[in-house]
Amino acid sequence: MEQVRAIKCTKRWKALLTVIFIIISMVILSPKKVSAATGSINTTASVANIQKYGNVVLDIKSADLLSSGYEFGDILNVSFGEHNLKLPLCSDFSDVDTGAAGIFTKQEYALLAINMKDFATTYGIAVKNTAADNSVSWQAADGVTDQIRVSISLDTKGGYYDEYLLHQLRYTANREDYPNLSDDQFANFREVTTTGIGKGVLYRSASPINPIFNRNTYADAAIRQAKVTTIMNLADDPETVASFPNVDATYYSKQNYITLNMGVDVEAEDFGEKLAEGIRFFLSKPGVYLVHCTEGKDRAGFTIAVLECLMGASYDEVAADYMTTFYNYYGITADDERYHVILANNLEKSLKHVLGVNRLRDTDLSERAAEYLKTSGLTDEEISRLKQCLAGTAAVPEATEGTVQETEVTYGTYRVKNGDTLSRIAREKYGDSKKWTDIFALNKDRISNPNRIYIGQELKLAIT
């Protein structure tokens, strides 16, 4: 009898342990993205500021918003004024498609923003004023009070989670993290070689002067090697350029360049107007051209695509060049399922909009690009001249002051000694420490980082 009781007791304990194990397994293995909300989450905030590109800064810290119980990939109800929006909670603007809105935590304070567009203007919060020097200021829209209250609550737990994962493309500023890339690729620098564009005429890159992503020195060395003379800077204004460290020591600073301070919304009317201004600058300074923004990815990617279309490139050519940037930054290749998602939600979407077409592969892209540039303010004569310049058939004047003249150069070698830097070597050999960029450009096959040279290393030097 006691043995029977013991057996029954053992069975009960086994059953109980089995139930406990199943419950624990369900808790541990249940994915966060489908977990039910533990209760209603409600948050209130106010508009604190509006940034240059129309992003609306809230007075709630990003960390506090996330600690309230919301998670990346949740869809939130966001209400202010007469607007009731359903927005995904994301980290960075790139976590949503071009033209899509979201609530973002990439900065200290949470932002309401639209990827590549202007949230403040779109939702009637404020009006943007652009001064003659392209500086931007904001004022409250008609009927809007200074204090705008924003209500935030949970709509769908994990409702955007799959899309959020797809957008998780990240890159670093460390050259060492890209051992398979050349210095030019790391700088997102390349010649534009699509149909109709002349050899050695047009280049694109990340910023050769902005150090934020550590690609500037590589880009500056690359444009020097390519003998770039005329530069369209889509990202900055003159004051910002002047603020970059050691900008006066760059090859870039000695060339002809224009600063356009463009917004990131390539479909905006003022984007086209500023592009026309940049093109007129190109026409006034024929030579070897460079187009860049900060990363050489979005604004530069779209601008180059328009020029490629104008010159007769097929959409497949344009797309391949555009996606080279995503290989340089993220390692995305054509056999990656994200490749076509990126194209569809960025370049393809923007080109269809500005060119006014539904299909890109069976459309005269050259004609549509010309119409877009005319709408942006260029004349037929200016467009004709632009095509001649990009084809390399326009007459190019002699180099002006500040550009590089072609001279006969011989070369020698220098062995690095203790305490040397490229600047110190440049000062010793050329009498000007700023010429370290010349040494770096000559030795790109030997130096991967201009801040790292080694005792005994042999460098190539120009002998004047």
Secondary structure, 3 states (H helix, E strand, C coil): CHHHHHHHHHHHHHHHHHHHHHHHHHHHHCCHHHCCCCCCCEEEEEEEEECCCCCEEEEEEHHHHHHCCCCCCCEEEEEECCEEEEEEEECCHHHCCCCCEEEECCCCEEEEEECCECHHHHCCCEEEEECCCCCEEEEECCCCCCCCEEEEEEEECCCCHHHHHHCCCCCCCCHHHCCCCCHHHHCCCEECCCCCCCCCCEEEECCCCCHHHCCHHHHHHHHHHCCCCEEEECCCCHHHHHHCCCHHHCCHHHCEEEECCCCCCCCCHHHHHHHHHHHHHHHHCCCCEEEECCCCCCHHHHHHHHHHHHCCCCHHHHHHHHHHHHHHHHCCCCCCHHHHHHHHHCHHHHHHHHHCCCCCCCCCHHHHHHHHHHHCCCCHHHHHHHHHHHHCCCCCCCCCCCCCCCCCCEEEEEECCCCCCHHHHHHHHHCCHHHHHHHHHHCCCCCCCCCCCCCCCEEEEEEC
